């Protein structure tokens, strides 16, 4: 006997479905840039249709979400976006020197598709870096980054990516994965 009653599993599944629907509706509203009641209803209809027509694989969640650490992640992420924008602008206006770049392989602790996806999104949204490839089986991202001149820059970029993983795991990952990432 698994110790989980059928009703408990049904409530968890329903909670996950509601979280998925809520996320899809929020994505719809952000894409349209409008938050009117008709947009909410349209987003809900599209979300329900998308989840019923396309059989999406289940996304296992850790079952925890820490609002404080999620806000801390967002504040730090905003700082990285501003710093990255400044760095790219400096490369664009420095006509005497061509910007250097590199493709780096960065391995992560997490085995969660959701966390790996969030790390990839965060890395791609910071100006000056983009994810070229994802190796899910090895939890690895291949990043193209600007401003890499030496090994110290390579280490800095990898450290920034690992810091992003730690902040995301602290906000919504499992405690075990966060502890493994924190030891890195």
Secondary structure as UniProt FT lines:
FT   HELIX           6..32
FT   HELIX           37..53
FT   HELIX           67..93
FT   TURN            95..96
FT   STRAND          101..107
FT   HELIX           113..125
FT   TURN            127..128
FT   STRAND          129..135
FT   HELIX           136..138
FT   STRAND          140..146
FT   HELIX           151..172
FT   HELIX           175..183
//
